Amino acid sequence: MPRIETERLTLRAPGHGDYRAWVALRTASREFLTPWEPVWSDDHLSRKGFTNRVYWARRSVANGSALPLFLIRRSDQALIGALTLDNIRRGPSQAGTTGYWVGASFARQGFMREALEAVVHHAFNTLDLSRLEAGCLPGNFASRAVLEAAGYKYEGVAQSYLQIGGRWRSHVLYAALRSDRRGHTQTR
């Protein structure tokens, strides 16, 4: 299973032993996360639901379709969030989609930027991808800032892109390119 090290973090696939830390972090961060995420399923925090996530992660890494990673703070081995490079497409596309979340108590400390920069580097230099995409709600200024800080550039708006909070919501779209000559783009 892949493992990426940064200055403060270890990025690794989730394991069965992460259940308690994951459920505690998701529970403590629920109010912080739910404005930006799809509605949690009834079994979202269940042991069975987490076990299914772990098996999905293993299958996805094995078949090359995704790279699901937990963010572990090296100083104390605390789980602080997750980042997934999903929907990896090969052939002429060589692209993938990034999605992420961080626990409320770890937000605005630069952890996600550090993790995202490491995954971008890994995607371009190890996985040989050419394009990484990401989307977020227009009003999620923290997420937009972390994408821009990690080298993603604003590309436009996708109408009714995802269901967030139970309703279809438009998202702003960003992309990072391996060979990016676009310069800065205006986002607001």
C-alpha positions as a LaTeX table, in Angstrom:
\begin{tabular}{lrrr}
\hline
Residue & $x$ (\AA) & $y$ (\AA) & $z$ (\AA) \\
\hline
Met1 & 0.00 & 0.00 & 0.00 \\
Pro2 & 1.33 & 3.45 & $-0.84$ \\
Arg3 & 2.76 & 5.65 & 1.89 \\
Ile4 & 3.67 & 9.31 & 1.40 \\
Glu5 & 5.70 & 11.22 & 3.98 \\
Thr6 & 5.66 & 15.00 & 4.38 \\
Glu7 & 7.24 & 17.29 & 6.94 \\
Arg8 & 4.47 & 16.71 & 9.51 \\
Leu9 & 2.31 & 13.95 & 8.06 \\
Thr10 & 2.20 & 10.35 & 6.96 \\
Leu11 & $-0.37$ & 9.73 & 4.24 \\
Arg12 & $-1.45$ & 6.09 & 4.10 \\
Ala13 & $-4.40$ & 3.93 & 3.21 \\
Pro14 & $-7.02$ & 3.39 & 5.92 \\
Gly15 & $-6.88$ & 0.17 & 7.93 \\
His16 & $-9.34$ & $-1.67$ & 10.14 \\
Gly17 & $-7.52$ & $-0.41$ & 13.25 \\
Asp18 & $-8.37$ & 3.20 & 12.33 \\
Tyr19 & $-12.08$ & 2.79 & 13.03 \\
Arg20 & $-12.25$ & 4.31 & 16.51 \\
Ala21 & $-10.08$ & 7.31 & 15.60 \\
Trp22 & $-12.04$ & 7.87 & 12.37 \\
Val23 & $-15.48$ & 7.70 & 14.01 \\
Ala24 & $-14.33$ & 9.98 & 16.86 \\
Leu25 & $-12.94$ & 12.57 & 14.44 \\
Arg26 & $-15.95$ & 12.46 & 12.10 \\
Thr27 & $-18.36$ & 12.70 & 15.08 \\
Ala28 & $-16.49$ & 15.61 & 16.67 \\
Ser29 & $-16.31$ & 17.39 & 13.28 \\
Arg30 & $-19.84$ & 16.69 & 12.07 \\
Glu31 & $-21.13$ & 20.27 & 12.36 \\
Phe32 & $-17.95$ & 21.56 & 10.70 \\
Leu33 & $-18.10$ & 19.08 & 7.78 \\
Thr34 & $-21.78$ & 18.66 & 6.91 \\
Pro35 & $-22.26$ & 22.02 & 5.12 \\
Trp36 & $-19.71$ & 20.85 & 2.53 \\
Glu37 & $-20.45$ & 17.12 & 2.18 \\
Pro38 & $-23.16$ & 14.84 & 0.83 \\
Val39 & $-25.70$ & 13.71 & 3.44 \\
Trp40 & $-24.21$ & 10.96 & 5.59 \\
Ser41 & $-25.86$ & 7.56 & 5.13 \\
Asp42 & $-27.53$ & 5.90 & 8.10 \\
Asp43 & $-24.55$ & 3.55 & 8.49 \\
His44 & $-21.89$ & 6.24 & 7.87 \\
Leu45 & $-20.33$ & 5.89 & 11.33 \\
Ser46 & $-20.95$ & 2.15 & 11.75 \\
Arg47 & $-18.22$ & $-0.47$ & 12.01 \\
Lys48 & $-19.66$ & $-2.23$ & 8.95 \\
Gly49 & $-19.66$ & 1.00 & 6.94 \\
Phe50 & $-16.03$ & 1.63 & 7.87 \\
Thr51 & $-15.05$ & $-1.95$ & 7.05 \\
Asn52 & $-16.57$ & $-1.46$ & 3.60 \\
Arg53 & $-14.47$ & 1.72 & 3.19 \\
Val54 & $-11.30$ & $-0.19$ & 4.04 \\
Tyr55 & $-12.11$ & $-2.94$ & 1.53 \\
Trp56 & $-12.98$ & $-0.35$ & $-1.12$ \\
Ala57 & $-9.66$ & 1.40 & $-0.45$ \\
Arg58 & $-7.69$ & $-1.83$ & $-0.89$ \\
Arg59 & $-9.52$ & $-2.77$ & $-4.12$ \\
Ser60 & $-9.14$ & 0.74 & $-5.52$ \\
Val61 & $-5.40$ & 0.85 & $-4.88$ \\
Ala62 & $-4.97$ & $-2.66$ & $-6.31$ \\
Asn63 & $-6.82$ & $-1.87$ & $-9.53$ \\
Gly64 & $-5.38$ & 1.64 & $-9.86$ \\
Ser65 & $-8.73$ & 3.45 & $-9.83$ \\
Ala66 & $-8.16$ & 5.49 & $-6.65$ \\
Leu67 & $-5.66$ & 6.37 & $-3.95$ \\
Pro68 & $-7.54$ & 6.84 & $-0.65$ \\
Leu69 & $-5.29$ & 8.21 & 2.09 \\
Phe70 & $-5.65$ & 9.02 & 5.77 \\
Leu71 & $-3.66$ & 11.98 & 7.06 \\
Ile72 & $-1.74$ & 10.95 & 10.19 \\
Arg73 & 0.10 & 13.61 & 12.17 \\
Arg74 & 3.54 & 12.15 & 12.79 \\
Ser75 & 4.16 & 13.91 & 16.12 \\
Asp76 & 1.41 & 11.93 & 17.90 \\
Gln77 & $-0.03$ & 9.54 & 15.27 \\
Ala78 & $-3.39$ & 11.38 & 15.37 \\
Leu79 & $-5.76$ & 10.91 & 12.46 \\
Ile80 & $-6.52$ & 14.45 & 11.25 \\
Gly81 & $-8.40$ & 13.92 & 7.97 \\
Ala82 & $-8.40$ & 12.19 & 4.61 \\
Leu83 & $-7.53$ & 12.88 & 0.99 \\
Thr84 & $-8.56$ & 10.73 & $-1.95$ \\
Leu85 & $-7.28$ & 10.77 & $-5.49$ \\
Asp86 & $-10.30$ & 9.14 & $-7.12$ \\
Asn87 & $-11.65$ & 8.37 & $-10.57$ \\
Ile88 & $-8.15$ & 7.79 & $-11.95$ \\
Arg89 & $-8.39$ & 7.58 & $-15.71$ \\
Arg90 & $-5.64$ & 6.17 & $-17.90$ \\
Gly91 & $-5.11$ & 6.21 & $-21.63$ \\
Pro92 & $-5.32$ & 9.58 & $-23.34$ \\
Ser93 & $-6.73$ & 11.27 & $-20.21$ \\
Gln94 & $-4.15$ & 10.41 & $-17.50$ \\
Ala95 & $-6.28$ & 12.29 & $-14.95$ \\
Gly96 & $-7.84$ & 11.97 & $-11.53$ \\
Thr97 & $-10.07$ & 13.84 & $-9.10$ \\
Thr98 & $-9.02$ & 14.99 & $-5.65$ \\
Gly99 & $-11.34$ & 15.21 & $-2.67$ \\
Tyr100 & $-10.50$ & 15.83 & 0.95 \\
Trp101 & $-11.67$ & 16.69 & 4.45 \\
Val102 & $-9.96$ & 17.68 & 7.67 \\
Gly103 & $-11.22$ & 17.44 & 11.24 \\
Ala104 & $-12.46$ & 20.70 & 12.76 \\
Ser105 & $-9.71$ & 20.87 & 15.38 \\
Phe106 & $-7.02$ & 20.54 & 12.67 \\
Ala107 & $-8.39$ & 23.10 & 10.19 \\
Arg108 & $-6.44$ & 26.19 & 9.17 \\
Gln109 & $-3.08$ & 24.81 & 10.31 \\
Gly110 & $-1.68$ & 24.07 & 6.84 \\
Phe111 & $-2.08$ & 20.30 & 7.09 \\
Met112 & $-4.33$ & 19.93 & 4.05 \\
Arg113 & $-2.10$ & 22.11 & 1.89 \\
Glu114 & 0.89 & 20.00 & 2.91 \\
Ala115 & $-0.98$ & 16.78 & 2.11 \\
Leu116 & $-2.42$ & 18.06 & $-1.16$ \\
Glu117 & 0.97 & 19.25 & $-2.41$ \\
Ala118 & 2.45 & 15.82 & $-1.61$ \\
Val119 & $-0.36$ & 14.00 & $-3.43$ \\
Val120 & $-0.04$ & 16.30 & $-6.46$ \\
His121 & 3.69 & 15.54 & $-6.59$ \\
His122 & 3.03 & 11.79 & $-6.21$ \\
Ala123 & 0.31 & 11.84 & $-8.88$ \\
Phe124 & 2.50 & 13.58 & $-11.44$ \\
Asn125 & 5.84 & 11.92 & $-10.67$ \\
Thr126 & 4.93 & 8.41 & $-9.50$ \\
Leu127 & 1.52 & 7.72 & $-11.03$ \\
Asp128 & 2.38 & 9.60 & $-14.24$ \\
Leu129 & $-0.90$ & 11.52 & $-14.31$ \\
Ser130 & $-1.17$ & 14.72 & $-16.31$ \\
Arg131 & $-4.23$ & 16.43 & $-14.82$ \\
Leu132 & $-5.83$ & 16.58 & $-11.36$ \\
Glu133 & $-9.29$ & 18.01 & $-10.89$ \\
Ala134 & $-11.17$ & 19.22 & $-7.83$ \\
Gly135 & $-14.46$ & 20.93 & $-7.10$ \\
Cys136 & $-15.91$ & 22.74 & $-4.12$ \\
Leu137 & $-18.86$ & 24.90 & $-3.22$ \\
Pro138 & $-18.38$ & 28.52 & $-4.32$ \\
Gly139 & $-18.69$ & 29.76 & $-0.75$ \\
Asn140 & $-16.11$ & 27.34 & 0.67 \\
Phe141 & $-13.33$ & 29.91 & 0.67 \\
Ala142 & $-11.03$ & 27.79 & 2.84 \\
Ser143 & $-11.18$ & 24.93 & 0.34 \\
Arg144 & $-10.68$ & 27.28 & $-2.59$ \\
Ala145 & $-7.65$ & 28.80 & $-0.87$ \\
Val146 & $-6.04$ & 25.43 & $-0.19$ \\
Leu147 & $-6.52$ & 24.37 & $-3.81$ \\
Glu148 & $-4.99$ & 27.58 & $-5.10$ \\
Ala149 & $-2.09$ & 27.34 & $-2.63$ \\
Ala150 & $-1.40$ & 23.80 & $-3.87$ \\
Gly151 & $-1.19$ & 24.96 & $-7.49$ \\
Tyr152 & $-4.71$ & 24.29 & $-8.72$ \\
Lys153 & $-6.20$ & 26.91 & $-11.02$ \\
Tyr154 & $-9.82$ & 27.99 & $-11.33$ \\
Glu155 & $-11.48$ & 26.67 & $-14.49$ \\
Gly156 & $-15.17$ & 27.45 & $-14.17$ \\
Val157 & $-18.48$ & 26.45 & $-12.64$ \\
Ala158 & $-20.32$ & 23.15 & $-12.97$ \\
Gln159 & $-24.05$ & 23.60 & $-12.46$ \\
Ser160 & $-25.83$ & 21.10 & $-10.19$ \\
Tyr161 & $-22.56$ & 19.19 & $-9.81$ \\
Leu162 & $-23.14$ & 17.24 & $-6.58$ \\
Gln163 & $-25.81$ & 16.73 & $-3.96$ \\
Ile164 & $-24.68$ & 18.51 & $-0.81$ \\
Gly165 & $-26.97$ & 18.66 & 2.18 \\
Gly166 & $-29.61$ & 16.81 & 0.16 \\
Arg167 & $-29.86$ & 19.23 & $-2.76$ \\
Trp168 & $-28.07$ & 19.69 & $-6.07$ \\
Arg169 & $-25.36$ & 22.33 & $-5.74$ \\
Ser170 & $-23.16$ & 24.02 & $-8.29$ \\
His171 & $-19.41$ & 23.78 & $-7.71$ \\
Val172 & $-16.39$ & 25.79 & $-8.78$ \\
Leu173 & $-13.93$ & 23.61 & $-10.64$ \\
Tyr174 & $-10.15$ & 23.66 & $-10.34$ \\
Ala175 & $-7.36$ & 21.72 & $-12.00$ \\
Ala176 & $-3.64$ & 21.20 & $-11.55$ \\
Leu177 & $-1.66$ & 20.29 & $-14.66$ \\
Arg178 & 1.71 & 18.57 & $-14.74$ \\
Ser179 & 2.96 & 21.10 & $-17.27$ \\
Asp180 & 1.05 & 24.22 & $-16.33$ \\
Arg181 & 1.80 & 27.36 & $-18.30$ \\
Arg182 & $-1.50$ & 29.07 & $-17.56$ \\
Gly183 & $-0.23$ & 31.49 & $-14.93$ \\
His184 & $-2.55$ & 32.86 & $-12.26$ \\
Thr185 & $-6.27$ & 32.82 & $-12.93$ \\
Gln186 & $-8.80$ & 35.14 & $-11.34$ \\
Thr187 & $-11.20$ & 33.23 & $-9.08$ \\
Arg188 & $-13.43$ & 35.83 & $-7.47$ \\
\hline
\end{tabular}
